[in-house]
Amino acid sequence: MGRVWRCAGLRWAAGGPVLLWDGGRRSAVVPGKRVAFGVAEAGPRTCVGARGHPCAGRVAVGPRSTGARCEECARLDRAHSVAADTIADDPRPYRVYLAWFGPGMVKVGITAVERGSARLLEQGAVCFSWLGTGPLMAARRTEELLRAALGVPDRIPYAAKRAVRSALPGGADERAAEIAALHARAVALDGRPESLTAEPFRPVDHLRDFGLAGAPAAVGEVTELVPGGAVSGELVAAAGPDLHLATGRGVVVLDTRLMTGWGIRPAGDGIEGRAAFPVRRFGATVGGVQDGLF
């Protein structure tokens, strides 16, 4: 059978996205490259642990969980998370941003200045602009102000993001129009913390970084991995944690967070064209899941 690897997820580095594996191995995610792997038939999907520590009980987790953590490890992970608003004394400077994922899909968020735009790439933001920079709590208060005053959420489901990628406007100005209008309204609001330095509207577009410019539209998304299943396809785009793979029956989106916790083996002979994982077609009803799209 050969060696079984454990995927640690997709990360966006300076040179582009890479798949990380336990033990430090890295696989570059390059458009045009064939992506092929199988899931080991033996053993369930197990918890990936938290904050660099393995799960003490190697608890089994569900195949559709994108966090791949048991209840205890999920609690430990969120206990040290800025996103969960559990840290108030982080001395690092933070930025507030507006991010656009598709028509009618704008969110507000914060990220540490030292991370640059990595957080936006990880979320699959098609375009974004900074709003201001300052201490963590000032950034938090600004985020809450925008949510209340402008009705902008701080989260957008990944399923909603990937479902609209095939219908994105063709021009960068069109893609930036919604956040341009919201940025103008945001800087005019009263009550913004004085310690947050406002930043001008300078949209950053990720369409080409993701490989979505001119890419064929995806027809559906993988809903879960299964023991003994396999996948094979040509990578046409990568956005956030998602890989867009061209298969014999269309482009399908694979959320790499579904890979964590499984034993993954390199593809061998016989995987090409093999029936594999359940896929939900975009626009299908909740029960509209079909198998063997790959």
PAMITOR-160988 format. One record per residue: residue in one letter; x, z, y of N, C-alpha, C in turn; residue number from 1. Coordinates in steps of 0.05 Angstrom, whole numbers. Layout:
N
[kemi "a", [X, Z, Y], [X, Z, Y], [X, Z, Y], NUM]
...
***
This chain:
294
[kemi "m", [16, 0, -24], [0, 0, 0], [17, 0, 25], 1]
[kemi "g", [41, 12, 24], [58, 12, 47], [51, 37, 65], 2]
[kemi "r", [66, 39, 86], [64, 63, 103], [38, 62, 119], 3]
[kemi "v", [27, 86, 123], [2, 89, 139], [10, 102, 166], 4]
[kemi "w", [1, 90, 188], [7, 100, 215], [-17, 114, 227], 5]
[kemi "r", [-12, 131, 246], [-33, 144, 261], [-31, 135, 290], 6]
[kemi "c", [-53, 123, 300], [-53, 113, 327], [-58, 136, 347], 7]
[kemi "a", [-43, 136, 369], [-46, 156, 390], [-60, 145, 414], 8]
[kemi "g", [-70, 120, 413], [-85, 109, 434], [-71, 88, 450], 9]
[kemi "l", [-85, 76, 469], [-74, 55, 487], [-66, 68, 513], 10]
[kemi "r", [-43, 61, 523], [-33, 71, 549], [-24, 47, 566], 11]
[kemi "w", [-28, 50, 592], [-19, 29, 611], [7, 37, 623], 12]
[kemi "a", [28, 22, 617], [55, 27, 628], [61, 7, 650], 13]
[kemi "a", [85, 8, 661], [93, -10, 683], [92, -39, 673], 14]
[kemi "g", [99, -44, 648], [100, -71, 638], [73, -81, 626], 15]
[kemi "g", [53, -64, 627], [27, -71, 616], [18, -51, 594], 16]
[kemi "p", [-3, -57, 580], [-14, -38, 561], [3, -38, 535], 17]
[kemi "v", [4, -14, 523], [18, -10, 497], [2, 8, 479], 18]
[kemi "l", [2, 2, 454], [-10, 20, 434], [11, 41, 426], 19]
[kemi "l", [4, 66, 426], [22, 88, 418], [15, 97, 390], 20]
[kemi "w", [37, 104, 375], [33, 114, 348], [48, 140, 345], 21]
[kemi "d", [38, 157, 327], [52, 182, 321], [81, 176, 313], 22]
[kemi "g", [99, 193, 323], [127, 188, 317], [142, 173, 339], 23]
[kemi "g", [127, 164, 360], [139, 151, 383], [139, 121, 382], 24]
[kemi "r", [130, 109, 361], [129, 80, 359], [110, 69, 380], 25]
[kemi "r", [117, 45, 392], [100, 32, 412], [97, 3, 404], 26]
[kemi "s", [73, -7, 408], [67, -35, 404], [57, -48, 429], 27]
[kemi "a", [71, -67, 440], [63, -81, 465], [37, -96, 459], 28]
[kemi "v", [19, -95, 479], [-7, -110, 477], [-4, -135, 494], 29]
[kemi "v", [0, -157, 481], [7, -182, 495], [-15, -203, 490], 30]
[kemi "p", [-27, -215, 511], [-47, -236, 507], [-36, -259, 490], 31]
[kemi "g", [-52, -268, 472], [-44, -289, 454], [-33, -279, 427], 32]
[kemi "k", [-27, -253, 426], [-16, -241, 402], [-38, -235, 382], 33]
[kemi "r", [-32, -239, 356], [-51, -233, 335], [-52, -203, 331], 34]
[kemi "v", [-75, -191, 331], [-79, -163, 325], [-93, -161, 298], 35]
[kemi "a", [-80, -148, 279], [-91, -146, 252], [-83, -120, 239], 36]
[kemi "f", [-102, -105, 229], [-96, -79, 216], [-119, -72, 198], 37]
[kemi "g", [-114, -54, 180], [-135, -44, 162], [-136, -13, 164], 38]
[kemi "v", [-158, -2, 156], [-161, 27, 155], [-158, 36, 126], 39]
[kemi "a", [-141, 56, 122], [-136, 67, 95], [-162, 75, 82], 40]
[kemi "e", [-164, 70, 57], [-189, 77, 42], [-190, 106, 35], 41]
[kemi "a", [-167, 119, 32], [-167, 147, 24], [-168, 166, 49], 42]
[kemi "g", [-184, 187, 47], [-184, 207, 67], [-203, 200, 90], 43]
[kemi "p", [-215, 221, 103], [-233, 217, 126], [-217, 214, 152], 44]
[kemi "r", [-231, 209, 173], [-219, 209, 200], [-217, 239, 208], 45]
[kemi "t", [-193, 246, 217], [-188, 274, 224], [-182, 278, 253], 46]
[kemi "c", [-187, 302, 263], [-182, 310, 290], [-153, 305, 299], 47]
[kemi "v", [-149, 295, 323], [-123, 288, 333], [-109, 312, 347], 48]
[kemi "g", [-123, 335, 349], [-111, 358, 362], [-114, 357, 392], 49]
[kemi "a", [-99, 374, 406], [-102, 376, 435], [-75, 383, 448], 50]
[kemi "r", [-70, 370, 471], [-46, 377, 487], [-20, 377, 471], 51]
[kemi "g", [-18, 357, 453], [7, 354, 438], [9, 371, 413], 52]
[kemi "h", [-12, 387, 408], [-12, 405, 385], [-31, 394, 364], 53]
[kemi "p", [-23, 393, 338], [-41, 383, 317], [-64, 402, 312], 54]
[kemi "c", [-86, 392, 302], [-109, 408, 295], [-102, 426, 271], 55]
[kemi "a", [-105, 452, 274], [-97, 470, 253], [-113, 466, 227], 56]
[kemi "g", [-138, 458, 230], [-154, 455, 206], [-157, 426, 196], 57]
[kemi "r", [-144, 407, 211], [-148, 378, 205], [-177, 372, 199], 58]
[kemi "v", [-194, 380, 218], [-223, 378, 215], [-231, 348, 215], 59]
[kemi "a", [-250, 341, 198], [-260, 314, 198], [-278, 309, 223], 60]
[kemi "v", [-276, 286, 235], [-292, 279, 258], [-308, 253, 253], 61]
[kemi "g", [-329, 249, 267], [-346, 226, 263], [-333, 199, 270], 62]
[kemi "p", [-341, 177, 258], [-329, 151, 263], [-335, 140, 290], 63]
[kemi "r", [-356, 149, 304], [-363, 138, 330], [-353, 155, 353], 64]
[kemi "s", [-339, 177, 347], [-328, 194, 368], [-304, 180, 382], 65]
[kemi "t", [-305, 178, 408], [-282, 165, 422], [-261, 186, 429], 66]
[kemi "g", [-267, 212, 427], [-248, 232, 432], [-232, 240, 407], 67]
[kemi "a", [-244, 236, 384], [-232, 243, 358], [-222, 271, 357], 68]
[kemi "r", [-237, 290, 369], [-229, 318, 368], [-252, 335, 357], 69]
[kemi "c", [-244, 356, 343], [-264, 375, 334], [-273, 392, 358], 70]
[kemi "e", [-292, 409, 354], [-303, 425, 376], [-282, 443, 389], 71]
[kemi "e", [-266, 456, 373], [-246, 474, 383], [-224, 460, 399], 72]
[kemi "c", [-214, 437, 388], [-193, 422, 402], [-204, 409, 427], 73]
[kemi "a", [-229, 400, 427], [-241, 389, 451], [-242, 410, 473], 74]
[kemi "r", [-250, 434, 465], [-251, 456, 485], [-223, 462, 496], 75]
[kemi "l", [-203, 463, 479], [-175, 468, 488], [-166, 446, 507], 76]
[kemi "d", [-172, 421, 500], [-164, 399, 517], [-176, 400, 545], 77]
[kemi "r", [-202, 406, 546], [-216, 407, 572], [-208, 431, 588], 78]
[kemi "a", [-198, 452, 575], [-190, 476, 589], [-166, 472, 607], 79]
[kemi "h", [-152, 450, 603], [-128, 443, 619], [-131, 416, 632], 80]
[kemi "s", [-156, 409, 639], [-161, 382, 649], [-170, 383, 679], 81]
[kemi "v", [-157, 367, 695], [-165, 364, 723], [-192, 351, 724], 82]
[kemi "a", [-197, 331, 707], [-222, 317, 706], [-246, 335, 701], 83]
[kemi "a", [-241, 356, 685], [-262, 375, 679], [-265, 397, 700], 84]
[kemi "d", [-249, 395, 722], [-251, 414, 744], [-245, 443, 735], 85]
[kemi "t", [-226, 446, 716], [-219, 472, 707], [-192, 482, 718], 86]
[kemi "i", [-179, 465, 735], [-154, 473, 747], [-157, 472, 777], 87]
[kemi "a", [-151, 494, 791], [-154, 495, 820], [-128, 499, 835], 88]
[kemi "d", [-106, 505, 821], [-81, 512, 834], [-59, 491, 830], 89]
[kemi "d", [-66, 466, 823], [-46, 445, 820], [-35, 439, 847], 90]
[kemi "p", [-8, 442, 851], [4, 437, 877], [9, 408, 884], 91]
[kemi "r", [5, 390, 865], [11, 362, 870], [-10, 349, 889], 92]
[kemi "p", [-1, 329, 905], [-21, 315, 922], [-38, 296, 905], 93]
[kemi "y", [-63, 293, 914], [-82, 276, 899], [-94, 255, 918], 94]
[kemi "r", [-103, 234, 905], [-117, 212, 920], [-146, 210, 911], 95]
[kemi "v", [-163, 204, 930], [-191, 198, 924], [-194, 168, 925], 96]
[kemi "y", [-209, 157, 906], [-212, 128, 905], [-241, 119, 900], 97]
[kemi "l", [-247, 95, 907], [-272, 81, 899], [-264, 59, 880], 98]
[kemi "a", [-277, 58, 857], [-271, 38, 837], [-296, 22, 830], 99]
[kemi "w", [-292, -4, 825], [-314, -23, 819], [-309, -35, 791], 100]
[kemi "f", [-330, -34, 775], [-328, -44, 747], [-346, -68, 742], 101]
[kemi "g", [-363, -75, 760], [-382, -97, 758], [-404, -93, 778], 102]
[kemi "p", [-422, -113, 781], [-443, -111, 800], [-460, -85, 797], 103]
[kemi "g", [-461, -70, 819], [-476, -45, 819], [-463, -22, 805], 104]
[kemi "m", [-437, -25, 798], [-423, -4, 783], [-398, 5, 799], 105]
[kemi "v", [-403, 24, 817], [-381, 36, 833], [-380, 66, 827], 106]
[kemi "k", [-356, 76, 824], [-353, 105, 820], [-332, 116, 840], 107]
[kemi "v", [-333, 142, 844], [-313, 156, 860], [-297, 174, 841], 108]
[kemi "g", [-272, 177, 847], [-255, 194, 829], [-230, 203, 843], 109]
[kemi "i", [-215, 220, 830], [-189, 229, 841], [-167, 225, 820], 110]
[kemi "t", [-143, 222, 829], [-120, 220, 811], [-95, 230, 825], 111]
[kemi "a", [-76, 241, 810], [-51, 250, 822], [-36, 227, 835], 112]
[kemi "v", [-24, 231, 858], [-9, 210, 872], [13, 199, 854], 113]
[kemi "e", [26, 217, 839], [49, 208, 822], [41, 189, 800], 114]
[kemi "r", [15, 187, 794], [6, 169, 773], [1, 141, 783], 115]
[kemi "g", [2, 137, 809], [-3, 110, 820], [-31, 100, 812], 116]
[kemi "s", [-32, 75, 803], [-58, 63, 796], [-63, 65, 766], 117]
[kemi "a", [-47, 80, 751], [-50, 81, 722], [-78, 90, 713], 118]
[kemi "r", [-89, 110, 728], [-115, 120, 721], [-137, 99, 724], 119]
[kemi "l", [-134, 82, 744], [-153, 60, 748], [-151, 39, 726], 120]
[kemi "l", [-127, 33, 717], [-123, 14, 695], [-134, 26, 669], 121]
[kemi "e", [-130, 51, 664], [-140, 64, 640], [-170, 65, 639], 122]
[kemi "q", [-183, 66, 662], [-212, 66, 663], [-224, 38, 662], 123]
[kemi "g", [-208, 18, 665], [-218, -10, 665], [-230, -18, 691], 124]
[kemi "a", [-221, -6, 714], [-231, -13, 741], [-222, -42, 747], 125]
[kemi "v", [-241, -59, 753], [-235, -87, 760], [-222, -88, 787], 126]
[kemi "c", [-232, -72, 806], [-218, -69, 832], [-224, -42, 843], 127]
[kemi "f", [-206, -33, 862], [-209, -6, 873], [-196, -6, 901], 128]
[kemi "s", [-201, 16, 915], [-187, 22, 940], [-184, 52, 943], 129]
[kemi "w", [-161, 61, 954], [-158, 89, 960], [-175, 96, 984], 130]
[kemi "l", [-184, 122, 985], [-199, 132, 1007], [-183, 152, 1023], 131]
[kemi "g", [-167, 169, 1010], [-152, 189, 1024], [-134, 204, 1006], 132]
[kemi "t", [-115, 219, 1017], [-95, 234, 1002], [-93, 262, 1013], 133]
[kemi "g", [-91, 282, 995], [-88, 309, 1003], [-87, 328, 980], 134]
[kemi "p", [-89, 355, 985], [-89, 375, 964], [-112, 371, 944], 135]
[kemi "l", [-109, 381, 920], [-129, 378, 899], [-157, 386, 908], 136]
[kemi "m", [-160, 410, 919], [-186, 420, 926], [-199, 403, 948], 137]
[kemi "a", [-183, 393, 967], [-194, 376, 988], [-203, 349, 976], 138]
[kemi "a", [-188, 339, 956], [-196, 315, 942], [-222, 320, 927], 139]
[kemi "r", [-224, 343, 914], [-248, 350, 899], [-273, 352, 918], 140]
[kemi "r", [-269, 365, 941], [-292, 367, 959], [-301, 340, 970], 141]
[kemi "t", [-281, 323, 975], [-288, 296, 984], [-303, 280, 963], 142]
[kemi "e", [-295, 283, 938], [-308, 270, 916], [-337, 279, 914], 143]
[kemi "e", [-341, 305, 916], [-369, 316, 915], [-385, 307, 939], 144]
[kemi "l", [-373, 306, 962], [-387, 296, 986], [-397, 268, 983], 145]
[kemi "l", [-380, 251, 972], [-388, 223, 968], [-410, 220, 947], 146]
[kemi "r", [-409, 236, 927], [-429, 235, 906], [-456, 243, 918], 147]
[kemi "a", [-457, 263, 935], [-482, 273, 946], [-492, 255, 969], 148]
[kemi "a", [-474, 246, 987], [-482, 231, 1011], [-487, 202, 1005], 149]
[kemi "l", [-471, 190, 987], [-473, 161, 982], [-486, 154, 955], 150]
[kemi "g", [-491, 175, 939], [-503, 170, 913], [-485, 155, 894], 151]
[kemi "v", [-458, 160, 897], [-439, 146, 879], [-432, 165, 857], 152]
[kemi "p", [-434, 156, 832], [-427, 174, 809], [-397, 177, 806], 153]
[kemi "d", [-389, 197, 789], [-361, 201, 783], [-355, 191, 755], 154]
[kemi "r", [-375, 181, 741], [-371, 170, 714], [-390, 146, 709], 155]
[kemi "i", [-379, 126, 695], [-395, 103, 687], [-389, 99, 657], 156]
[kemi "p", [-409, 98, 640], [-404, 94, 611], [-388, 69, 605], 157]
[kemi "y", [-369, 71, 586], [-353, 47, 579], [-371, 25, 568], 158]
[kemi "a", [-392, 32, 554], [-409, 11, 543], [-421, -6, 565], 159]
[kemi "a", [-428, 7, 588], [-438, -8, 611], [-417, -25, 624], 160]
[kemi "k", [-392, -15, 625], [-370, -30, 637], [-365, -56, 621], 161]
[kemi "r", [-363, -54, 595], [-355, -77, 579], [-378, -97, 577], 162]
[kemi "a", [-402, -88, 579], [-425, -106, 577], [-427, -126, 600], 163]
[kemi "v", [-415, -120, 623], [-418, -137, 647], [-393, -154, 652], 164]
[kemi "r", [-372, -150, 636], [-346, -164, 642], [-349, -194, 641], 165]
[kemi "s", [-368, -204, 626], [-371, -233, 623], [-385, -246, 647], 166]
[kemi "a", [-395, -229, 665], [-411, -239, 688], [-399, -230, 715], 167]
[kemi "l", [-373, -226, 716], [-360, -217, 741], [-358, -240, 761], 168]
[kemi "p", [-361, -234, 786], [-358, -255, 807], [-329, -267, 806], 169]
[kemi "g", [-327, -292, 812], [-302, -306, 810], [-282, -300, 832], 170]
[kemi "g", [-291, -292, 855], [-273, -288, 878], [-266, -258, 882], 171]
[kemi "a", [-241, -253, 889], [-232, -225, 894], [-248, -212, 917], 172]
[kemi "d", [-254, -227, 938], [-270, -216, 960], [-298, -208, 951], 173]
[kemi "e", [-310, -224, 933], [-336, -217, 923], [-335, -192, 906], 174]
[kemi "r", [-314, -189, 890], [-311, -166, 873], [-306, -140, 890], 175]
[kemi "a", [-295, -143, 913], [-288, -120, 930], [-310, -114, 950], 176]
[kemi "a", [-331, -130, 951], [-351, -127, 973], [-365, -100, 971], 177]
[kemi "e", [-373, -91, 948], [-388, -66, 946], [-371, -42, 954], 178]
[kemi "i", [-346, -41, 945], [-329, -18, 953], [-321, -20, 982], 179]
[kemi "a", [-320, -44, 994], [-314, -47, 1022], [-336, -34, 1039], 180]
[kemi "a", [-361, -39, 1031], [-384, -27, 1046], [-385, 3, 1043], 181]
[kemi "l", [-379, 13, 1018], [-380, 42, 1014], [-356, 56, 1027], 182]
[kemi "h", [-333, 43, 1028], [-310, 54, 1041], [-316, 59, 1071], 183]
[kemi "a", [-329, 39, 1084], [-336, 42, 1112], [-355, 65, 1117], 184]
[kemi "r", [-374, 68, 1099], [-393, 90, 1102], [-379, 117, 1096], 185]
[kemi "a", [-361, 117, 1077], [-347, 142, 1070], [-330, 153, 1092], 186]
[kemi "v", [-315, 136, 1106], [-297, 146, 1127], [-313, 155, 1152], 187]
[kemi "a", [-338, 147, 1154], [-354, 154, 1176], [-370, 180, 1172], 188]
[kemi "l", [-368, 191, 1147], [-383, 215, 1141], [-372, 240, 1155], 189]
[kemi "d", [-389, 258, 1164], [-381, 284, 1174], [-376, 303, 1150], 190]
[kemi "g", [-360, 322, 1155], [-356, 343, 1134], [-333, 337, 1116], 191]
[kemi "r", [-317, 316, 1121], [-294, 311, 1104], [-273, 332, 1110], 192]
[kemi "p", [-259, 342, 1089], [-238, 362, 1093], [-216, 351, 1112], 193]
[kemi "e", [-207, 367, 1131], [-187, 359, 1150], [-160, 355, 1137], 194]
[kemi "s", [-155, 368, 1114], [-129, 366, 1100], [-127, 341, 1084], 195]
[kemi "l", [-148, 325, 1083], [-147, 299, 1068], [-142, 277, 1089], 196]
[kemi "t", [-119, 263, 1086], [-112, 242, 1104], [-126, 216, 1095], 197]
[kemi "a", [-142, 205, 1113], [-157, 180, 1106], [-138, 157, 1103], 198]
[kemi "e", [-145, 138, 1085], [-129, 114, 1080], [-147, 90, 1086], 199]
[kemi "p", [-135, 68, 1097], [-150, 44, 1103], [-159, 30, 1078], 200]
[kemi "f", [-179, 13, 1082], [-189, -3, 1059], [-169, -25, 1052], 201]
[kemi "r", [-157, -22, 1028], [-139, -42, 1018], [-146, -47, 988], 202]
[kemi "p", [-163, -66, 982], [-171, -70, 955], [-149, -80, 937], 203]
[kemi "v", [-149, -69, 912], [-130, -78, 892], [-146, -89, 869], 204]
[kemi "d", [-140, -114, 861], [-156, -128, 840], [-140, -129, 814], 205]
[kemi "h", [-154, -121, 792], [-140, -120, 766], [-149, -143, 747], 206]
[kemi "l", [-164, -162, 756], [-175, -182, 738], [-153, -196, 722], 207]
[kemi "r", [-131, -204, 736], [-109, -217, 722], [-93, -198, 706], 208]
[kemi "d", [-90, -173, 715], [-75, -153, 699], [-89, -149, 672], 209]
[kemi "f", [-115, -150, 672], [-130, -147, 647], [-131, -172, 630], 210]
[kemi "g", [-125, -195, 642], [-127, -220, 627], [-155, -231, 626], 211]
[kemi "l", [-172, -221, 644], [-200, -230, 644], [-205, -255, 659], 212]
[kemi "a", [-186, -264, 676], [-189, -288, 692], [-190, -312, 673], 213]
[kemi "g", [-213, -325, 671], [-216, -348, 653], [-219, -342, 624], 214]
[kemi "a", [-220, -316, 617], [-223, -309, 589], [-251, -314, 579], 215]
[kemi "p", [-253, -322, 553], [-280, -326, 542], [-296, -300, 541], 216]
[kemi "a", [-322, -302, 545], [-339, -279, 546], [-341, -265, 519], 217]
[kemi "a", [-341, -239, 519], [-345, -224, 494], [-374, -224, 486], 218]
[kemi "v", [-379, -225, 460], [-406, -226, 450], [-416, -199, 440], 219]
[kemi "g", [-398, -180, 435], [-406, -154, 425], [-383, -134, 423], 220]
[kemi "e", [-389, -110, 413], [-369, -89, 412], [-369, -75, 385], 221]
[kemi "v", [-346, -67, 375], [-344, -52, 350], [-355, -24, 355], 222]
[kemi "t", [-373, -15, 338], [-385, 11, 341], [-371, 33, 327], 223]
[kemi "e", [-356, 26, 305], [-341, 47, 290], [-322, 33, 271], 224]
[kemi "l", [-302, 47, 262], [-284, 38, 241], [-293, 51, 215], 225]
[kemi "v", [-287, 38, 193], [-296, 49, 167], [-272, 47, 147], 226]
[kemi "p", [-270, 66, 128], [-249, 66, 109], [-249, 39, 93], 227]
[kemi "g", [-226, 28, 90], [-223, 2, 75], [-230, -22, 92], 228]
[kemi "g", [-239, -18, 116], [-245, -41, 134], [-220, -52, 146], 229]
[kemi "a", [-223, -76, 158], [-200, -89, 170], [-209, -106, 194], 230]
[kemi "v", [-190, -114, 211], [-196, -130, 233], [-173, -150, 238], 231]
[kemi "s", [-180, -174, 247], [-160, -193, 253], [-170, -211, 275], 232]
[kemi "g", [-155, -215, 296], [-163, -232, 318], [-141, -236, 338], 233]
[kemi "e", [-144, -256, 355], [-124, -261, 376], [-132, -246, 401], 234]
[kemi "l", [-113, -232, 413], [-118, -216, 437], [-121, -235, 461], 235]
[kemi "v", [-144, -234, 474], [-148, -251, 498], [-149, -234, 523], 236]
[kemi "a", [-154, -208, 521], [-154, -191, 545], [-153, -162, 536], 237]
[kemi "a", [-144, -145, 555], [-144, -116, 551], [-152, -103, 577], 238]
[kemi "a", [-173, -86, 576], [-183, -72, 600], [-189, -44, 593], 239]
[kemi "g", [-176, -25, 608], [-180, 3, 601], [-171, 8, 572], 240]
[kemi "p", [-186, 21, 555], [-178, 25, 527], [-187, 2, 509], 241]
[kemi "d", [-199, -19, 520], [-211, -40, 504], [-192, -64, 499], 242]
[kemi "l", [-193, -74, 475], [-180, -99, 468], [-202, -120, 463], 243]
[kemi "h", [-199, -143, 476], [-218, -165, 472], [-205, -184, 452], 244]
[kemi "l", [-217, -186, 428], [-205, -202, 407], [-221, -226, 400], 245]
[kemi "a", [-208, -249, 399], [-222, -274, 391], [-222, -276, 361], 246]
[kemi "t", [-245, -277, 349], [-248, -279, 320], [-262, -306, 314], 247]
[kemi "g", [-266, -311, 289], [-279, -336, 281], [-308, -338, 290], 248]
[kemi "r", [-319, -315, 299], [-348, -316, 307], [-351, -305, 335], 249]
[kemi "g", [-331, -308, 351], [-333, -300, 379], [-314, -278, 387], 250]
[kemi "v", [-313, -272, 413], [-296, -250, 423], [-311, -224, 420], 251]
[kemi "v", [-297, -204, 408], [-308, -178, 404], [-290, -157, 417], 252]
[kemi "v", [-303, -136, 429], [-288, -115, 442], [-283, -92, 423], 253]
[kemi "l", [-258, -83, 420], [-251, -60, 404], [-241, -38, 423], 254]
[kemi "d", [-255, -16, 424], [-246, 8, 439], [-225, 21, 422], 255]
[kemi "t", [-200, 21, 431], [-178, 32, 416], [-180, 62, 411], 256]
[kemi "r", [-197, 76, 426], [-202, 104, 422], [-215, 109, 394], 257]
[kemi "l", [-228, 89, 384], [-240, 91, 357], [-219, 90, 335], 258]
[kemi "m", [-195, 81, 342], [-173, 79, 322], [-160, 106, 317], 259]
[kemi "t", [-161, 124, 337], [-147, 150, 334], [-160, 167, 312], 260]
[kemi "g", [-143, 181, 297], [-153, 199, 276], [-154, 186, 248], 261]
[kemi "w", [-152, 159, 248], [-153, 144, 222], [-124, 139, 213], 262]
[kemi "g", [-121, 135, 187], [-96, 124, 176], [-98, 94, 179], 263]
[kemi "i", [-79, 82, 194], [-79, 53, 199], [-56, 40, 185], 264]
[kemi "r", [-62, 18, 171], [-40, 4, 157], [-38, -25, 168], 265]
[kemi "p", [-13, -35, 169], [-10, -63, 178], [-25, -82, 161], 266]
[kemi "a", [-34, -104, 174], [-50, -124, 160], [-32, -138, 139], 267]
[kemi "g", [-44, -143, 116], [-30, -159, 96], [-46, -184, 89], 268]
[kemi "d", [-38, -197, 68], [-52, -221, 60], [-81, -214, 53], 269]
[kemi "g", [-99, -231, 61], [-127, -228, 54], [-144, -215, 76], 270]
[kemi "i", [-131, -205, 97], [-147, -193, 119], [-159, -214, 136], 271]
[kemi "e", [-146, -236, 141], [-156, -257, 158], [-184, -266, 150], 272]
[kemi "g", [-203, -264, 168], [-230, -273, 162], [-246, -254, 146], 273]
[kemi "r", [-235, -231, 139], [-249, -212, 121], [-271, -196, 137], 274]
[kemi "a", [-294, -191, 123], [-314, -175, 136], [-303, -147, 140], 275]
[kemi "a", [-311, -134, 163], [-297, -110, 170], [-315, -88, 181], 276]
[kemi "f", [-316, -86, 207], [-329, -63, 220], [-356, -70, 232], 277]
[kemi "p", [-374, -51, 234], [-400, -56, 247], [-396, -63, 276], 278]
[kemi "v", [-411, -83, 285], [-410, -93, 312], [-438, -95, 324], 279]
[kemi "r", [-440, -85, 349], [-466, -88, 363], [-463, -111, 384], 280]
[kemi "r", [-481, -130, 382], [-480, -151, 402], [-490, -142, 429], 281]
[kemi "f", [-478, -151, 450], [-488, -144, 477], [-516, -155, 481], 282]
[kemi "g", [-533, -138, 492], [-560, -146, 496], [-578, -139, 473], 283]
[kemi "a", [-566, -129, 451], [-583, -122, 427], [-597, -95, 432], 284]
[kemi "t", [-617, -89, 417], [-631, -64, 419], [-613, -42, 407], 285]
[kemi "v", [-621, -17, 410], [-604, 5, 400], [-598, 2, 371], 286]
[kemi "g", [-617, -8, 355], [-612, -12, 327], [-599, -38, 320], 287]
[kemi "g", [-592, -54, 340], [-582, -81, 334], [-553, -81, 327], 288]
[kemi "v", [-546, -71, 303], [-519, -71, 294], [-516, -89, 270], 289]
[kemi "q", [-496, -106, 269], [-491, -123, 246], [-463, -119, 236], 290]
[kemi "d", [-459, -123, 211], [-433, -120, 199], [-419, -147, 196], 291]
[kemi "g", [-392, -145, 193], [-377, -169, 185], [-375, -190, 206], 292]
[kemi "l", [-373, -183, 232], [-370, -204, 252], [-342, -215, 252], 293]
[kemi "f", [-322, -199, 243], [-294, -209, 242], [-290, -227, 219], 294]
***
